[in-house]
Amino acid sequence: MYCPSCGAALTNEMSYCNRCGIDLSVIKGSSNSKSLEKSIESIVWSIVMATATVLGIMVAVMALMKGFKLGGEVVVLFMALMFLVLLGINGVLIWQLLRLNSLAKEARSASQLESDEMKELGAPREQALIEPRMSVTENTTRILEPTSQERRTK
């Protein structure tokens, strides 16, 4: 396996590239993008069903309360409580939806990056060559070289 960002060789156990530091777990999870899309769809349907169910319960219980001739304050209190329950359920589901949506976006961008890398497999890569560091002995030799030449001429 190779890093889609810098092209360095990687092992399957790595979660980050040692050379450029890209998160490889997102790239490995790109095969799960279809399941993420299905999860997003199921959460959207859960939001719709939870809203419809709680609203149906609210209307049914309100009709029963009116049938038993309960006071208007009790009905309003019940409706406010059920509305808070509805907000809580939908809030949790929307939080999950946003989380899955961001994961799906990361997976799509990683798969797009990976497909772009695969398209350019035959093309030469433009990578800056890293200049090797000078060793201590090379540095010392270069500094003392003029001195040794001066001694030879004298």
Sequence and secondary structure as in RCSB ss.txt:
>XXXX:A:sequence
MYCPSCGAALTNEMSYCNRCGIDLSVIKGSSNSKSLEKSIESIVWSIVMATATVLGIMVAVMALMKGFKLGGEVV
VLFMALMFLVLLGINGVLIWQLLRLNSLAKEARSASQLESDEMKELGAPREQALIEPRMSVTENTTRILEPTSQE
RRTK
>XXXX:A:secstr
 B TTT  B  TT SB TTT  BHHHHHGGGGHHHHHHHHHHHHHHHHHHHHHHHHHHHHHHHHHHHTT  HHHH
HHHHHHHHHHHHHHHHHHHHHHHHHHHHHHHHHHHHHHHHHHHHTSSS            HHHHHHHHHHHHHHH
HHH 
